[in-house]
Amino acid sequence: MFYSPVERVFDVVIRIIQRKHEFQVMSHAAEWLTIQADRFATNLGRGRDLKDALVKLHVKNLGDVDPDPLYSMVTYTHPPLVERLRAISQEEAVQNKRRM
């Protein structure tokens, strides 16, 4: 009988810890999938269109263009705009070198 309240407290603490780690895993997975999707669009020759669309979305949603790296790592589920634009530009440069 004594263990019942203690078990409940530990249950709550363990669930909080599980949820935190579950969110982190999902966040990293979403970031990886975003990068892969950006690369796929760039490989199809739509990198310029993707960059334009991302900028329009950020302007419309009043998003922070270049947040603090620590803040974005902890709270964002997708890479910040500047990182995505840089990655798309790098992928476009790689594609252009392959075509030459």
N, C-alpha and C positions, 0 to 999 in steps of 0.2 A: 504493500500500500504506500509506503514511503517513496518508492521509486517512481510511482505514477506521475506526480508533479514534476519531478526532476527529468523524467523521460520527455515530458511535453516540452519543457524548456529546451532540452538538447535537440529535440525534433525541430523546433522553430529555428534554432541557430544553424543546424545542419542544412535545413531548407534554404535559408538565406545564403549560406556559402555556396550551395549547389546552384542556385539561381544566378549568383554573381558569375560563377565560372561558366555556366551555360551561356550567359549573355556574351562573355568574352569570346568563347569558341564561335558562337554564331556571328559575332562582329568580325572576327578574322576571316571566317568563311565568306561573309558578304563582301568584304574588301577584296579577297582573292577573286571571287566571281566577277566583281565589278571590273577589276583589272583585265581579266580574261575577255569580258564582253567588249571593253574598250579596244583591246588588241584585235579582236575579231572584226569590229567595225572598221578599224584602220586597215586591216588586211583586205577588206572589200573595197577600199578606196573611199571610204566615207569619213575619214578622220576630220577633215575640215568641217563637214556638216555636224559631226558629233561635238566638236569644240564649240561651234556656234550655238548649238542647242544647250549645252551645259552652261555657257555664259548667260544665255537668255533665261534659263531656269533660275540661276543664282540671282540675277537682277530682279526677276519677278518675285522671287521668294525672299528677297533681302538677305540672302545668305552671306556669311562671313567668307570673303574670298580667300584670305590667308590667315587662318586661326593659329594660335599658339600650338606648336607640335605636341606638347604634353597634353593640352586640353583636348585636341582632336583625337589623340590616341586613346584617351580615356572615355570620351563621350560620343564620338562619331562612329557610325556603322559603315561609312564609306570614306574613301580618301578625300581630302580637301580638294577644292577646285584647282588650285595651283599645281598640286601633285598630279592630278589627272591630266591637265593640259600639258604638263611637262612630259608625262609618260606617252601621251598620244603623239606629241611632236617627235620624241625619240623613236617611236615605232615607225612614224612616217619617214624619218631619215633613214632608218634601216631598210624600209621598203624601197625607197628611192635608190639606195646603193645597190640593192639586188637587181633592180631593173637595168642598171647601167652595165 
